[in-house]
Amino acid sequence: MLLRATPYANQRVGNRGDQGGLGTLFGPAAGALILTAMETYLAQFGAWVTVTQGVIFVLCVLAFRRGVVGEVGAGLRLAL
């Protein structure tokens, strides 16, 4: 069976404020800062850092459908 890559029919790509990191530079920059801060503050958990980060990532994906920056922008009614 061959696998084919098909584009997502419902996915919109563009520079819109409601898409967070997908359409802006703020989302990836904020994600890098959050990831670095998480690694710094979660270092005290030792071997559980990866599990803790995974749980936090899953919760963020479920809670912030537009990304962290997209949700903050929508809450403040800003086009980021």
C-alpha positions as CSV (number, residue, x, y, z in Angstrom):
1,M,0.0,0.0,0.0
2,L,1.4,3.4,-1.0
3,L,1.0,6.4,1.3
4,R,0.0,9.7,-0.3
5,A,0.4,13.1,1.2
6,T,-2.7,15.0,0.8
7,P,-3.2,18.7,1.8
8,Y,-5.6,19.4,4.6
9,A,-8.8,20.7,3.0
10,N,-9.9,22.7,6.1
11,Q,-6.5,24.2,6.9
12,R,-6.1,27.9,6.2
13,V,-2.6,29.3,5.9
14,G,-2.0,33.0,6.0
15,N,-1.1,35.9,8.0
16,R,-4.1,36.2,10.3
17,G,-4.2,37.0,14.0
18,D,-6.4,34.1,14.9
19,Q,-3.9,31.5,13.8
20,G,-1.1,32.3,16.3
21,G,2.2,30.7,15.4
22,L,1.1,29.5,12.0
23,G,0.7,33.0,10.6
24,T,3.1,35.0,12.7
25,L,6.7,35.1,14.0
26,F,5.4,35.8,17.5
27,G,4.2,32.2,18.1
28,P,7.4,30.4,17.4
29,A,9.4,33.0,19.4
30,A,7.1,32.7,22.3
31,G,7.2,28.9,22.1
32,A,11.0,28.9,22.2
33,L,11.0,31.2,25.3
34,I,8.4,29.0,27.0
35,L,10.3,25.8,26.1
36,T,13.6,27.2,27.5
37,A,11.9,28.4,30.7
38,M,10.2,25.0,31.1
39,E,13.5,23.2,30.8
40,T,15.1,25.5,33.3
41,Y,12.3,25.3,35.9
42,L,11.5,21.6,35.4
43,A,15.2,20.5,35.8
44,Q,14.5,19.8,39.5
45,F,12.3,16.9,38.5
46,G,15.3,15.0,37.1
47,A,14.2,12.0,34.9
48,W,10.6,13.2,35.0
49,V,11.3,16.3,32.9
50,T,10.3,14.6,29.6
51,V,7.1,13.2,31.1
52,T,6.2,16.5,32.7
53,Q,6.9,18.4,29.5
54,G,4.8,16.0,27.5
55,V,1.8,16.4,29.8
56,I,2.1,20.2,29.6
57,F,2.3,20.1,25.8
58,V,-0.8,17.9,25.5
59,L,-2.7,20.2,27.9
60,C,-1.6,23.3,25.9
61,V,-2.6,21.7,22.6
62,L,-6.0,20.8,24.0
63,A,-6.6,24.2,25.7
64,F,-5.1,26.6,23.2
65,R,-6.5,25.7,19.8
66,R,-5.0,28.8,18.2
67,G,-1.7,28.5,20.0
68,V,-0.7,30.4,23.1
69,V,0.0,33.7,21.2
70,G,-3.2,33.2,19.2
71,E,-5.3,32.8,22.3
72,V,-3.7,35.8,24.0
73,G,-4.2,37.9,20.9
74,A,-7.8,36.8,20.7
75,G,-8.4,37.6,24.4
76,L,-6.8,41.0,23.9
77,R,-8.5,41.5,20.5
78,L,-5.1,42.1,18.8
79,A,-4.0,40.9,15.4
80,L,-0.6,39.4,16.2
